[in-house]
């Protein structure tokens, strides 16, 4: 019969063997990216291969592809904007090695980049307007279930609850996608679809929940949607007459330039439409933007901007709620807040005000926009 010392030694050897087997098994799982060793990105908000196309293995199908995340700051730290950039890259240099030649062509490849940001909307007026032009673009659909946000193929935005405000400015979570390809003609911008709209919405809300928890302003229940999203018409159209289907809004568009109008959300509390100038191989350039915002959190985004027709912004009350009418026209189409821009703005506020039953919009605009100015 074995003594107790031998039994203890044999038990220790068996335990060590089992531990080694588990370690080897774990290394194998990690090497194949199997559960539970999935990569997590952007403060832990997203998990590798969790559903959305941009997080999946499909985007890494080309040789030499890789995905990396870089964080800058932490949500809620000093009220500053924190960002996380998730990049998928692939590169390939064609060589005539089969023929024995050492000559090479220019490297080819791509870079898809998704930037997640958490923080207050910009304070400087011009930066705020650029932010509005980007995330209120007519290509984006509205989030359902009363959430104040928009989601498009390559962008998304969610305005957070008032508890997350910083220095009187609303905080927001945004997603912005870009794609660049390298080829014989150099580096060129390309269209990008991050995922399906429901998947992009999930990514947006997951990032918002993580960001609000880190910033200490998360609500008791996580933000979620259950209703289906209403997808807008794919792509865009050549500008019609009137532009953005707003009666009276017209522009002298250069026929040599390629313009596209994106008629977005048309509702009682939100209306968006964008006019962009398109150039092959370059990012789209905003040419004109129109927004009517009638929910408290969305209207708060425009607080602090200069008001009046010359500035393309009027704030009024519609059925007792704060409502904002906003327009921005690029210098190439407008006259920098002069008579031409004011006429366009007046036609916009008049047409949209009538559509939503808010006749006070024109009165408020006229008072704010014409005081002390020649007509």
VENCORDA-V828201 format. One record per run of one state. SS is the DSSP state (alpha for helix, beta for strand, coil for the rest). FROM is the first residue (numbers start at 0). TO is the last residue. If there is no record, write none. Layout:
BEGIN
SS	FROM	TO
SS	FROM	TO
END
This chain:
BEGIN
coil	0	2
alpha	3	30
coil	31	38
beta	39	40
coil	41	44
beta	45	46
coil	47	51
alpha	52	54
coil	55	56
alpha	57	59
coil	60	64
beta	65	71
coil	72	80
beta	81	91
coil	92	93
beta	94	94
coil	95	95
alpha	96	98
coil	99	102
beta	103	103
coil	104	106
beta	107	119
coil	120	123
alpha	124	134
coil	135	139
beta	140	141
coil	142	147
beta	148	150
coil	151	153
beta	154	158
coil	159	160
alpha	161	163
coil	164	164
beta	165	165
coil	166	167
beta	168	168
coil	169	169
beta	170	182
coil	183	184
beta	185	188
coil	189	195
alpha	196	214
coil	215	235
beta	236	236
coil	237	241
alpha	242	244
coil	245	256
beta	257	265
coil	266	268
beta	269	277
coil	278	283
beta	284	292
coil	293	294
alpha	295	299
coil	300	306
beta	307	307
alpha	308	310
coil	311	311
beta	312	317
coil	318	319
beta	320	328
coil	329	337
alpha	338	354
coil	355	358
alpha	359	369
coil	370	374
END
